[in-house]
Amino acid sequence: MQKNVTKKLAIRGLLIALAFGLSWLEAQIPYPFPLPGMKIGLSNLVVLIALYKLSDIDALLINIARIMLVGLLFTNIYSISFSLVGGIVSYLVMCLLKNKTKLDIKFVSVAGGISHNVGQIILSMIILENAGIIWYLPFLWISGIVAGILVGIACELVLKRMPVNLLLVVLVVMSTTLTACSSPFPKTYSSQLFAMDTFMTVEAYGTKSKEAVDEAFKEIERLDALWSVGLHNSEISQINRSEVSSVSEDTADLLGRMALISDETKGAVDITIYPLMELWGFTDGNTRVPSDEEIKDCLKKVSYLNIEFDEKDNHIALSSEASIDLGAVAKGYASDKVVSILKDNGIKSANINLGGNVYALGCKPDGSLWKIGIENPRPELGMFNALPYLGVLSIHDKAVVTSGDYHRFFTEGDERYHHIMDPFTGYPSKSGLMSVTVVSEDGTFADALSTALFVMGKEKALSYWKEHSDNFDTILVESNGSITITIGLKDIFKSDLEYSVYE
């Protein structure tokens, strides 16, 4: 009796150790989809072993312990939320199948792997308010099946000779973990943040990677508090209420840059677009189609020329009831700040993803280029063979920013209304483009320009590129399914789809 109790305690201890090792290893695996915090569920192995060797309650308690370990590893509410949902859903499914059916353990494991990923993707859709994520589901099913088969096979091997085989698995996983910790490759640190109304992920390599990422996130949160139109006391909100006459250095820097870019693009990108965004309901989610008269009245407030800004003393004044929103460039500016902070901390390799605004710092630790996928704007309609990505860019030290009509939109009748407003018409842009990707060394410029080119349309966008080809390259995706890339991307863009190269 005493021997049996001791054996069960030993198994529980080994399972918790295994959960820690697997959770740490999974944290080092970059997930191939833009869903922060999600992992493939290899640590389901500990739950499965507990279900078949111990009891349902043991499996539940060990699962909770695993989730707490994830909390210690990530200290991030979103990663913990994904782990909680994936872990609980997969536990319930595996427990039900184990107790109510006679399915082979590998089938139970596969069901657990699939349910783990399905639970996480539903959570992503809720948090990100983006139903388009559902189109990643087939690929998540595949990863769930693969992980489930691996976990099922491993579980069968362990159960054949307990606890010896379990001890061997723990030793292998923990030795792999320790080897990874002491490997000659640069120290890796990856973390997630929700700011500027989107998920952000920074993955950095270097001895001060954690310190650098933590500092970068503090800077992003500072900028978010400075520029959020949803915060009553933010500097932007105070400017819009005419409560301040001079602005901070960062705001002055960005206002000065936007004045220049707006002028160069003849107003195609305009930070005074905020009244239109409010009118259409994109600011609070109460979307509607305004009347022509409402739009006409609102357009009187929209013009970057309504901003009077003196760069000498950072003085600002708005006329014609104008109000500003830096949403079109804030993430790009933040990415430039993050790059600067990482470099100051000695980081030479990092992948920065601020809600789709990507910056690849240096090369990967192994010397290869970063691979950045260009999202398919219409997989749900079967366009571009329903592939998740149109192609892949191989880059280093570049920002990749995409503006498209497929993330924030609503439909009324048969009409689709997206959030990229044409400052000249007051309606969502009807330029014939579905998405525009800009590749540049300057994140702020890329962010602003992706919006401007979208509003311009293909011909004007390519004409603008001709005049500024030293500063950026672009990928234009038209509503008719045509893809055009500029010559600077010819050797670094790979796709199985047809596309034309503009010189």
N, C-alpha and C positions, 0 to 999 in steps of 0.2 A: 504493500500500500504506500509506504513512505517512498519507496523507489519509484513508483508510478508518479507520485506527486512531484518528486524531484525532476523526473524526466520531462513532465509537462512544463514545469517552470523553465527548464533548460531550453525546450523548444520555443516557448514564448520569448525568451531572451534572444535566442538566435534569430527569430522572425523579426523582432524589432530592430536588431542590428542589420539584418538584410534589408528591411524597409528603408533604413537610413542610407545604406550604400546605394540602393537602386534609385532612391529619390535624388541623391547627389549626382549620380551618373546621368540621370534624365535631365537634370538642370544644365548639364554641359552640352546636351544635344540641341542644336538650333532647329526649331520646328519649321518645316518648309511652307507654312502658311502664315499670313499676317494676322494671327490670332494670339495676342500676347498671353503668356502664362500657361498655354496648353501643352501637354505632353502626351505620349502615346500609351501610358498606363502599364509600363513594365512592372511597377511595384504592385500590380494586382496579384503578382505571384505569392506574396506573403498572405494575402487574404484567401486565396484559393487553397494554399497549404493548410491554413488554420481551419477553413471550412471542412476539409476532408480528414484532417488528422485530430483536430481538437473539437470545437463546437461553434455553432452560429454566433453565440455571445462572444467567444474568444475572437472570432474573425472580426466582429464589429468593433471590439475594443482595440484590437491591433490596427484596424483600419483608421480608427480615430487617432491612435498614437502616430500612425504614419502621416496623417494630415497635420498634426501638431508639429511633426518634424519638418514638414514642408514649410510651415510657418516660420520655424527657426532658420531655415535655409534662405528663404526669400524675404521675410519681413515685409511682404507686400500684399495688400488686401485683395488685389485682383488675382494674383497667382494662388493665394490661399482659397479664394472663392472657386476658381476653376478646379483645384485639387479636391475641395469639399464636394462639389457637385459631381465631378467625375467619379470620385471614390465611393460616394454613397449610392449613386445610381448603379454602378457596376456591381457593388456589393449586393444590393437588393435583387438584381437580375440573377447573379450567380447563386445566391442563397435559394431563390425560388426554384431555379432549374435543378439544383442539386437535390432539393427536398421533394420536389413534385414530379420529377421525370427520371428516367433511367439513361439519360444522355451520357455519352462518353465525356470524360473530364476535359478533353480538348475542345469539344463543342461548347461546353459550359464556359470555358476560358475565352473562346472566340466571342460568345455572346456578351461576356463581361467587357472585352476589349471594344466591341462595337458600341455598346451602351455607354461606356466611359466617354467615348468621343462624341456620341450624339448628345449626351447631357451637356458636355462642354460647349458644343456649337450652339445649342439652344440658349445657353447662358450668354454666349457672345452676341447672338442676335438681339437679346433683350438689353444688354448693357450698351452695345454700340448702336442700337436702334437701326440696324441695317439688315433687312431681310435678304439682301443679295448674298450674304455669307452662306446661305443654304446651299449654294452651288459648289461649295467645297465639300459637301457631305459625302459624295461618292469616294473622294480621295481619302477622307477620314475613315470611311468604312474599310477601305483597303488597308490603311495603317492599323486600324483596330483588329482586322482579321490576322494580319501578319504578327502583330504583338500578341494576340490571343493564342495563336498556334505556338509561338515561341514559349509563352508562359505555360501553356498546357503541357507541352513536352517536358519542360523543366520541372513542372510539378509532378508529373508521372515518375520521372527519374528520382526525384527527392523522396517520394512516398514509398518507393520500393525498399528503401533501407533507411529508416529514420532512427536516430537523428544524425547518423554518420554522413549521409549524402547532403543533408541540410547544412551541416557544419562545413563540408567541402564547398558548397555553393557560397556560403557566407564568406569563407576565406578567399575564394576567387574574387568575389565582388569587392570585398574590402581591400584586397591587395591591389586590384585595379584602381580603386578610388585613391589609395595612397600613392600608387605609381603616377596617376594623373596629377595629384597634388605636387609631386616632386619632380615632374617631367621638365626637360629643358625648354619646353615651349613657354611663351609668356603667360603669366597668370591671367586667367579670364574672369571677368565679372560682368554679369548681365542683370539688368533690373528693368522694371516697368513702372510707368507713372500715368495717371490720368490727369491731363491738364489741357487747357485750350480746347475743351470739349472733345477730346480724342485720346486714344491710347498712345503712349509713347514708349519705345524700347531703345535702350542704349546697351550695346555689347562692346566692351573694351578689353584690350589685351595689353598688359604691362604690369610692372611691380606695384604701381599705385592705381590700378584700375578701379578698385572700389572707391577710394577717396575721390578719384576724378569723376566717376559717375554720380556719386552723392553730391558733389559740388555742382555738377552740371544740372542736376534735378532741382537743386535749390535755386539756381539761376532761372530755370524755366518757370518755376512757381512764382518767383519775384516778377518776371515779365508778365505772366498771366494775371497776377494781381494788379499790375500797372495798367494793362490794356483791355481787360475784360469789360465789355459793354454791359454784362449782366451783374456786375458788382457796383453798387451805388457809390462807393467811395474810391473807385479806381480813377486813375488820372484821366482816362478817356471819357468816363462818365462825367467828371467834373468839367472837362473841356466842352462837352456837348451841352452842359447846363450853363456855360459861360461863367463858371465859378473860379477859373484860374486863367491867368493871362500869360504865364510863362511855364515852360514844361521842363521835365527832367532831360538829362543828356541822351538817354536811350530813345526816348520819344522824339526828341529833336533830331537825332540822327536818322531815325526811320522816316519821319515826316519830310526831312530834306531829300532823302533818297526817293521817296514816293513822288514828290513833286517833280523830280527829274524824269522818272520812269513814266509817269502819267503824261508829261509833256511830250516825251519821245514817242509814246504810243498814241498820241492825240486823244487821250482820255479813255482809251479802251479798258484800262484798269483805273478805278476811281474809288478812293477810300471814303468818299461821301455817299456811297451807295446805301448806307444804313437805313435811311427812311424808306427806301424801296423794299429792303429785306423785311422791315417791320410791316409794311403795307401788305405784302404777300404772305405774312405769317411765318416766315422761316426762322424768326428770332425766338418765338415761343411755342412753335409747333402747331398753332392754329391756322394752318394753311388755307388759303382761299384765292379765287381769281377776282381781283378788284375790277371795278368798272373803268372804262376808258377815261372818264372824267377824274376819277381818283388818281389814276396814274399820271394824267396830265398835270394835275395840281402838285403831285409829289415830285415830279421831275424838276420843278422850279428850285427845289432844295438840293438837287444833285448836280454837282460840278466841282471838280478839284480846284477850279478857279475861285470857289467860294471860301477857300482857306487862305488867310493872310498870315504868312509865317516869315518871321525875321530870324535868320540863322545867327545873326550877330549876338542877339540877347535872348534867343529861344522864345521870343514873344509870339503868341498865336491869337488869332481872332477869327471867328466864323461869321459869315454873312448869309443872308437869304434863308435863315432858319436851317442851315446845314448842320449835319451831325456826322461824325466820322466813326469808322470801324476798321481796325487794322487786321481783321481776320484773314484777308487775302494775302498777307505778308508776314504775319506774326510768327508762324511756325518756321518759315524760311529764315527770318532774322534770328530766331531762337537756335536753329541748327548751326548757324555761323558762330553764335556765342558758345555753344557746346563744343564745337570743333576747337575753338580758341582755348577753352578751359582744358580740354583733353591734352592738347599740345603742351600747354603750360605744365601739365603733370607728367610729361614725358611719354604720353601715349602716342604711339606711331601707327597703331592699327585699331580701327573701330568701325562698327556698323551702327549708324544712328538712324532711327526710324521714328519720326515725329508725326504719327498719324498719316502715313503715306508720303511725307516729305523725307526722302532718304538722302543721307550723306555717307559716302564711303570714304573713310579716312585711311590713307595709305593702302597697302595690300593686306591680304589675309596673312596670318602668322607664318604660313607655309610658303609665302611669296606669290601665291596665285591671286588673280583678280577677284573682286567681289562680283557676284552674280545677282543682278536686280531684275526681277520679273516685271513686265508691263502688263497690267491687268486687262482682261477682256471686258469691255463695257457692256456687252449684251450676251452673256452665256445662256441666259434663260430663254432667249429667242433662237438659240442654236447658231448664232452668228460666229464666224471664225471657228467652225467645227466644234462649237461649244467648249473650246479649250479654256482653262482658267487664265492662261497667259497668252498674249499675242506673240511674245518673244522675250528674249533675255539680253540684257546689256551686261558686258564685262567691263568693269570700270575700277578706277582708283582715284582718290582725291577729287571727287566730283559729287555734286548734288544732282539728284534725279527727282523731279517734282511733276506730278500729274494732276491736271484739273479735268474733271469729267462731269457728265450729266447723270451719272448712274448711282451715286451714293445718297444724295439729298434731293428728293423729288416727290411730287404727288401727282395723282392723276384725277382728272375730272372729265367724265364722259370718255371719249377716246383720246383725249389730249394729255400729254405728259408735260408737266411744268417742273423744271429743275431750278436750282438755287443760284446759278451763275447769271446774274442780271446784266442785261445790255444797258449801260448808262445813258444811251441815246434814245432808246425806245421805251424803257421802263418795264419791258417784258423779259422773261428768260431768253437768253441769247438763242437766236435761230440762225447760226452761222453755217450750218451744215456739218459741224464737227460734233463728235461724241466724246472725244478725249484728246488732250494735248499734253505731251510730255516734254519737259525742257531739261536738258543736261548742261550744267554749267559748273564752274568752280565756285560760283557765288550763290549761296543758298537763298538769300533775300531776293536777288535778281531773278533767279529761277522761279521762285514762288509767285512773284508779281507777274512775271512774263507769261507763265502758264495760263493765268486768267486772261491776260491781255490778248494773247494769240487765239484763245478760244473765242473771244468776242469778235476779233477781227475776221475770222474765217480763213480758209486755206490760202487764197491768193494773196491777201494782205499780209498774212503771217509769213509766207515764204518770201515776200518782198521785203519785209522787215528783217528776216534772217539774212538776206543778201547784203543788207547794209551793216549788219552787226554779227557776221559769221565768226568773227574772232572771239566773241564772248559766249556763244552758246550753240547748241544743236537741238533739233526737235524731232518728235515723232507725232504726226497728225493722223488721227483716225476719223474718217468721215462716216456720216450716217448711211451712206450707200455701201459701206464695207471696204472702201479703199484705204490703204495704209501708205503713208509717204514718210520717208526719213530723209534728213539732210546728209550731205556727203561725209560730214565729220563722223557719223555713226556707222558708216559702211562696214568697217572692219571689226566693230565691237558689238554689233547687233546681230543676233542669230534668231531665225524664225523659220518654221516649216510652212508659214503662210506666204502668199504672194504680197510683195510690196515694191514700191518704186523708190528710187534714190534721186533726190533733187540736188543738182549741182549749181 
